[in-house]
Amino acid sequence: AVTANDTSVVIQKSAKAKTVADACAETALWELSEDVNYAGDAILPIGNDSCEILPVLGGGNFERTIQVIGTIDDVVRKIEIEIAEVGPQMILTSWQEVGDF
């Protein structure tokens, strides 16, 4: 049986996984803004946890997609960011949590 404590732990892990994924997304956006050829495909330490930046989709200054995964134990949160233009000023068309890529 699932107890209230079990549910609380899952909620805490889920929130932490989302925070880790958001941190990874922010890092990927910064890297891409600094280098339009940033490829992603990295695992980043975030405190005692880590997140994964998948390979950045698209090429050049327009129509790029960043996908990141934050995982805490068995709880996974995924974020996908669509970018219309990288520079001179980055323009995002969407930033959303997704069930899968």
VENGI-V479793 format. One record per helix or strand of 3 or more residues. SS is the DSSP state (2 for helix, 1 for strand). FROM is the first residue (numbers start at 1). LEN is the number of residues. If there is no record, write none. Layout:
[[SS & FROM & LEN] [SS & FROM & LEN]]
This chain:
[[2 & 4 & 31] [1 & 40 & 7] [1 & 49 & 7] [1 & 62 & 11] [1 & 75 & 11] [1 & 91 & 8]]
